[in-house]
Amino acid sequence: MAQFQEMMRQQLESSMHTELEKLLDTTTGAEREVSKKDFEGFKNLFHRFLQVKGPSVEWIKIQRPPEDSIQPYDKIAARGLPDNVADSLNKLVVVKLNGGLGTSMGCKGPKSLISVRNENTFLDLTVQQIEVQKLFTLKYTPQYPHGYPRINKESLLPVATSLTMTGQNTEGWYPPGHGDIYASFYNSGLLDQLIAQGKEYIFVSNIDNLGATVDLHILHHLVSQPNGKRCEFVMEVTDKTRADVKGGTLIQYEGKLRLLEIAQVPKAHVDEFKSVSKFKIFNTNNLWISLAAIKRLQEQKAMDMEIIVNPKTLDGGQNVVQLETAVGAAIKCFDNALGINVPRSRFLPVKTTSDLLLVMSNLYSLEAGSLTMSPKREFPTTPHVKLGSSFTKVQEYLTRFESIPDMLELDHLTVSGDVTFGKNVSLKGTVIIIANHGDRIDIPAGSMLENKIVSGNLRILDH
């Protein structure tokens, strides 16, 4: 049986290589060379996908990380900053992962995987009377004219018939997962370029995480360590709430820190994984990674990340799979890896208009380059906001608010149906507003709703 399975794997791999060559033959010149290089990475991913024989982790081997492997942020910040902290910024490159920001809110934008901003801060930042200005910007987009080929779930062969990005053929391609950042930096020559400039670390975060600003305390902690003891990989984690039960967490596995994602968890243990009591932290995807270590691991071909098999259904109903990797999964490959338990304020993603409403409200203000929760809010927790389908698109969302409501004392807001808000509305406690199909609710200007359910039809017309 094992011999038969191996023969099948070899046959599938050979068929995939043949199909990829056919795709390359549909173009010429520089485009062909770029695609050929991309396909080498895909072939490696596909080879590893075929080799997988079972779960990537054995549940019985999972242990809680040692205490010293996850440092509290307060402990690191308490050490203070030196007068020459600005010098450390010259050793840093900022990387924003663009995972399709805005697509869920009806925004159209480039589908580039990575944009690299070689700057000291995203916004002006003042620390110990030192104002750090943006030095220069280096924007980098991996040269993926097509990306990786989607695979037919049944035949395990590419769906696309050519490298032409038109018509239905467009659906045959997808941008690689953000775990491709390591190979992309290395293969493009950008990694050597940055190291030659004296850069030592990259700070990686999701572009939709508005809390992910450059933190000088963490940066100083990294660059102040003696050579040989330096952390090569730092993952910012934060305390899990019931809203974060699906987020990846750090575990100790076979003597190494490792990222455990819900997709790796056996069904029998999913509830245990979601438990706030056992797995108390989750990954914010704010990562600090040594450039020299990336270079070493790429040269040794030692960058080993679990493959994420992402099933999709195309518009025509065809079932396909995408093979992806996650940037944080590489933590197990690096030496002296560390987790830092940061405040929740460093995890502030804006993926939907519900998230957007929170950050546009008076709950937050911009101070020293960071969004911080208003001191006027009695509780540090974020309100739970759920806006219905009428608010999904940004343009429609904006037309439904004459001004953003006062939400300082809000705990929970649910809005469903055709609802609009007048100016200077105040929401407190739990507020539920439901307009049934065919009805419309206009919340009058100056209204104060506290622990209220509003339903039915309420429309105020100008006369």
C-alpha positions in Angstrom: 0.0 0.0 0.0 2.8 2.4 0.9 4.5 1.7 -2.4 1.3 2.3 -4.3 0.8 5.6 -2.6 4.3 6.7 -3.4 3.8 5.9 -7.0 0.5 7.9 -7.0 2.3 10.9 -5.4 5.1 10.7 -8.0 2.6 10.5 -10.9 0.6 13.5 -9.5 3.8 15.5 -9.1 4.9 14.6 -12.7 1.5 15.6 -14.1 1.6 18.9 -12.2 5.1 19.7 -13.6 3.9 18.9 -17.1 0.9 21.2 -16.8 3.0 24.1 -15.4 5.4 23.8 -18.3 2.3 24.0 -20.7 1.2 27.2 -18.9 4.7 28.7 -19.2 4.7 28.0 -22.9 1.7 30.3 -23.3 3.9 33.4 -22.8 7.5 34.5 -23.6 10.2 36.9 -22.5 10.5 38.4 -19.0 7.0 37.4 -18.1 7.9 33.8 -18.7 11.0 34.0 -16.5 9.2 35.7 -13.6 6.5 33.1 -13.8 9.0 30.2 -14.0 10.6 31.5 -10.8 7.3 31.7 -9.0 6.4 28.2 -10.1 9.5 26.8 -8.4 8.1 28.0 -5.1 4.7 26.5 -6.0 6.3 23.1 -7.0 7.9 22.9 -3.6 4.6 23.7 -1.9 2.8 21.1 -3.9 5.5 18.5 -3.2 5.1 19.1 0.5 1.3 19.0 0.2 1.5 15.5 -1.3 3.9 14.3 1.4 1.5 15.2 4.3 0.4 12.0 5.9 -1.6 13.3 8.9 -2.0 16.1 11.4 1.0 18.5 11.7 0.8 18.2 15.5 0.1 15.4 17.9 -2.2 16.8 20.6 -0.6 14.8 23.3 2.8 16.5 22.7 1.4 20.0 23.1 2.7 21.9 26.1 2.2 25.4 27.5 5.1 27.7 26.7 7.6 28.2 29.6 7.1 31.4 31.5 10.3 33.0 30.3 9.3 32.4 26.6 6.4 34.9 26.8 7.4 38.2 28.3 4.9 40.7 29.6 5.2 44.0 27.7 5.2 46.0 30.9 8.5 44.3 31.9 10.2 45.3 28.7 8.8 48.8 28.7 9.9 49.3 32.3 13.6 49.2 31.2 13.1 52.5 29.6 14.7 53.9 26.4 18.2 55.3 25.9 18.8 58.9 24.6 19.9 57.5 21.2 16.8 55.4 20.6 16.4 57.1 17.2 19.6 55.3 16.0 17.8 51.9 16.4 15.1 53.0 13.9 17.8 53.0 11.2 18.1 49.2 11.7 14.4 48.6 11.0 12.2 48.0 8.0 8.4 48.2 8.2 6.4 45.6 6.3 2.7 45.7 5.9 0.9 42.6 4.7 -1.9 43.4 2.4 -4.3 40.5 2.6 -7.1 42.0 0.5 -7.8 44.9 2.8 -11.2 46.4 2.1 -12.6 43.6 -0.1 -15.2 42.8 2.6 -16.2 46.4 2.7 -16.7 46.8 -1.0 -13.4 48.6 -1.6 -11.4 48.0 -4.7 -7.6 48.1 -4.5 -4.4 46.3 -5.6 -4.1 42.7 -4.7 -0.4 42.9 -4.0 0.7 40.6 -1.2 3.3 42.8 0.5 4.1 46.5 0.6 7.3 47.3 2.3 7.6 50.7 3.8 11.2 51.4 4.9 10.3 54.2 7.3 10.8 54.9 10.9 7.1 55.4 11.7 3.8 55.3 9.9 2.9 58.6 11.6 4.9 61.2 13.5 6.1 59.7 16.8 7.6 61.7 19.7 9.6 59.8 22.3 11.7 61.6 25.0 11.6 64.9 23.0 13.0 63.1 20.0 10.8 63.6 16.9 11.4 61.0 14.4 10.5 62.0 10.9 10.0 59.6 7.9 13.4 59.1 6.3 12.5 57.5 3.0 10.0 55.1 1.5 10.8 51.9 -0.4 7.7 50.4 -1.8 8.0 46.8 -3.0 5.5 44.5 -4.6 6.4 40.9 -5.4 6.4 40.4 -9.1 3.4 38.0 -9.2 1.8 38.8 -12.6 -0.4 35.8 -12.0 0.3 34.3 -8.6 0.0 30.6 -7.9 -2.4 28.3 -9.8 -5.6 27.2 -8.1 -5.8 23.4 -8.1 -8.9 21.4 -9.2 -10.0 19.5 -6.1 -10.7 16.3 -8.0 -7.8 16.0 -10.5 -5.2 18.0 -8.4 -4.1 19.8 -11.6 -4.2 23.6 -12.4 -7.5 25.1 -13.4 -6.0 27.8 -15.6 -5.3 27.0 -19.2 -2.9 29.9 -19.9 -1.1 32.8 -18.2 -3.5 35.2 -19.8 -5.4 37.1 -17.1 -8.7 37.5 -18.9 -12.2 36.1 -18.7 -12.7 32.9 -16.6 -8.9 32.2 -16.7 -8.5 35.0 -14.1 -10.2 32.7 -11.5 -7.4 30.2 -12.0 -4.9 32.2 -10.0 -4.5 33.4 -6.4 -1.9 35.5 -4.6 0.4 33.3 -2.4 -0.2 33.4 1.4 1.9 35.9 3.4 4.2 33.0 4.4 5.8 33.6 1.0 7.4 36.8 2.3 10.6 35.0 3.2 11.2 33.4 -0.3 10.0 36.6 -2.0 12.5 38.8 -0.2 15.3 36.3 -0.8 14.7 35.5 -4.4 14.1 39.2 -5.4 17.5 40.3 -4.0 15.7 42.7 -1.7 16.9 40.8 1.4 20.6 41.3 0.5 19.9 44.9 -0.4 18.4 45.7 3.0 21.2 43.9 4.9 23.8 45.9 2.9 22.0 49.1 4.1 22.6 48.0 7.7 19.0 46.9 8.3 18.7 44.2 11.0 15.0 43.6 11.6 11.7 43.8 9.8 8.5 44.6 11.7 5.7 42.8 10.0 2.0 43.4 10.6 -1.4 43.3 8.8 -2.2 46.4 6.9 -5.7 46.5 8.5 -4.3 46.5 12.0 -4.4 50.1 13.0 -2.8 49.3 16.4 0.4 48.0 14.8 2.7 51.0 15.1 6.4 50.8 15.6 7.0 50.2 19.3 10.4 51.5 20.4 10.5 49.5 23.6 10.3 46.2 21.7 12.8 47.4 19.1 15.3 48.5 21.8 14.9 45.2 23.5 15.9 43.4 20.3 18.9 45.5 19.3 20.3 45.9 22.8 20.9 42.2 23.3 24.4 40.8 22.8 25.2 39.0 19.6 24.6 35.2 20.0 21.7 35.9 22.4 19.5 38.0 20.2 15.9 37.1 19.5 15.6 36.1 15.8 11.8 36.2 16.0 9.3 38.0 18.3 5.6 37.4 18.1 3.3 39.9 19.7 0.4 38.1 21.5 -2.4 39.5 23.5 -4.9 38.2 26.0 -7.7 36.2 24.4 -11.4 37.2 24.8 -14.4 35.3 23.6 -14.3 37.3 20.4 -10.8 35.8 19.6 -11.4 32.1 20.2 -10.4 31.2 16.7 -7.1 33.1 16.7 -3.8 31.2 16.6 -1.9 30.7 19.9 1.7 29.9 21.0 2.5 26.5 22.3 5.7 24.6 23.3 6.2 21.6 20.9 9.2 19.4 20.9 11.3 22.0 22.7 10.4 24.9 20.4 7.9 27.7 20.4 5.3 27.1 17.8 2.2 28.7 16.4 -0.9 26.6 16.7 -3.8 27.5 14.3 -7.4 26.2 14.7 -7.0 24.5 11.3 -4.4 22.2 12.8 -6.5 21.2 15.8 -8.3 17.8 15.7 -12.0 18.1 15.8 -12.2 16.4 19.2 -10.1 19.2 20.7 -11.5 22.3 19.0 -13.5 23.3 22.1 -10.4 22.9 24.2 -8.5 25.1 21.8 -11.2 27.8 22.0 -11.1 27.8 25.8 -10.0 31.1 27.3 -8.7 29.3 30.4 -6.3 26.9 28.7 -5.0 28.9 25.8 -5.0 32.4 27.2 -3.3 34.4 24.4 -3.6 34.7 20.6 -1.3 35.9 17.8 -1.8 39.5 16.7 0.5 38.9 13.6 2.7 41.8 14.7 6.1 40.1 14.2 9.7 41.3 14.5 12.1 39.1 12.5 15.9 39.1 12.0 16.9 39.7 8.4 20.2 37.8 8.8 18.2 34.8 10.2 15.9 34.8 7.2 18.9 34.8 4.9 20.5 31.8 6.8 17.3 29.8 6.8 16.6 30.4 3.1 20.1 29.4 2.2 19.8 26.2 4.3 16.3 25.6 2.8 15.2 25.2 6.5 12.1 27.5 6.4 9.5 24.9 7.2 5.9 26.2 7.5 2.7 24.2 7.7 0.7 24.2 4.5 -2.8 25.8 4.7 -5.2 24.0 2.3 -7.8 26.7 1.6 -10.9 25.3 -0.3 -12.7 27.7 -2.6 -15.7 27.4 -5.0 -15.4 29.3 -8.3 -18.2 31.3 -9.8 -19.0 28.4 -12.1 -19.3 26.0 -9.2 -16.0 24.2 -9.6 -14.3 23.2 -6.3 -10.6 24.2 -6.0 -8.0 24.4 -3.4 -5.3 27.0 -2.7 -2.0 26.1 -1.0 -0.9 28.8 1.3 1.5 29.4 4.3 1.3 31.8 7.2 4.2 34.1 8.0 3.9 33.5 11.8 4.2 29.7 11.4 7.9 30.1 10.7 8.6 30.9 14.4 9.6 27.3 15.1 12.5 27.7 12.6 14.2 30.6 14.4 16.6 30.7 17.3 15.7 32.4 20.6 12.1 33.0 19.6 10.1 35.0 22.0 6.4 36.0 22.6 5.6 39.4 24.1 2.2 39.8 25.7 1.2 43.3 24.5 -1.7 45.5 25.4 -4.9 44.9 23.5 -4.5 48.4 21.9 -1.8 47.0 19.6 -4.5 44.7 18.0 -7.1 46.9 16.3 -8.0 45.4 13.0 -10.4 47.1 10.6 -11.9 44.4 8.4 -15.5 45.4 8.3 -17.6 48.6 8.6 -18.5 47.5 12.1 -14.8 47.8 13.0 -14.6 51.1 11.1 -17.4 52.6 13.1 -15.5 51.9 16.3 -12.3 53.6 15.2 -14.1 56.6 13.7 -16.0 57.2 17.0 -15.0 59.1 20.1 -13.8 55.9 21.6 -10.4 56.5 20.1 -8.1 59.4 19.5 -4.7 59.7 17.8 -1.9 60.4 20.2 1.8 60.2 19.4 1.1 58.3 16.2 -1.1 55.6 17.9 -4.8 55.1 18.3 -5.6 55.1 22.0 -8.9 54.5 23.8 -10.4 57.6 25.3 -9.7 57.9 29.1 -13.3 59.0 29.4 -14.4 55.4 28.8 -14.9 53.7 32.2 -14.1 50.2 30.9 -11.1 49.4 28.7 -13.0 46.7 26.7 -14.2 47.5 23.2 -18.0 47.5 22.5 -19.4 44.7 20.4 -20.8 46.2 17.2 -22.7 44.3 14.5 -23.9 46.3 11.5 -26.3 44.5 9.1 -25.9 44.0 5.3 -27.2 47.5 4.5 -23.9 48.8 6.0 -21.5 46.4 4.3 -20.3 48.7 1.5 -18.3 51.7 2.7 -20.1 54.2 0.5 -23.5 53.1 1.8 -22.2 53.0 5.4 -21.1 56.6 5.1 -24.5 57.8 3.8 -26.3 56.3 6.8 -24.5 58.4 9.4 -24.8 62.2 9.4 -22.2 62.1 12.2 -20.7 59.2 14.1 -22.6 58.6 17.3 -21.2 59.1 20.8 -20.2 55.6 21.9 -18.2 56.2 25.1 -20.7 54.3 27.2 -21.8 51.7 24.7 -21.5 48.0 25.4 -23.3 46.4 22.5 -24.9 47.7 19.3 -26.8 45.6 16.7 -28.3 47.3 13.6 -30.3 45.5 11.0 -32.2 46.7 8.0 -32.7 50.2 6.5 -31.5 52.4 9.4 -30.0 55.9 9.3 -28.6 58.0 12.1 -29.0 61.8 12.5 -26.3 64.1 13.9 -25.2 64.0 17.6 -26.8 60.7 18.4 -25.7 59.1 21.7 -25.7 55.3 22.3 -25.3 53.7 25.8 -25.5 50.2 27.2 -27.1 47.7 24.9 -28.9 49.1 21.8 -30.6 47.0 19.2 -32.2 48.6 16.2 -34.1 46.4 13.7 -36.0 47.6 10.7 -38.0 44.8 9.2 -38.1 44.3 5.4 -39.9 47.2 3.8 -39.6 49.4 6.9 -37.2 52.2 7.6 -35.9 53.6 10.8 -34.4 57.1 11.1 -32.8 57.8 14.4 -33.5 61.5 15.0 -30.7 64.0 15.5 -29.7 64.5 19.1 -31.3 61.2 20.3 -30.0 59.4 23.3 -30.6 55.6 23.3 -29.7 53.7 26.4 -30.5 50.0 26.8 -33.2 50.3 24.1 -34.7 48.0 21.4 -36.0 50.0 18.4 -38.0 48.0 15.9 -40.8 48.6 13.3 -40.9 51.7 11.2 -39.7 55.2 12.3 -39.2 57.7 9.6 -38.8 61.5 9.9 -39.3 63.5 6.7 -38.2 67.1 6.0 -41.1 69.4 5.2 
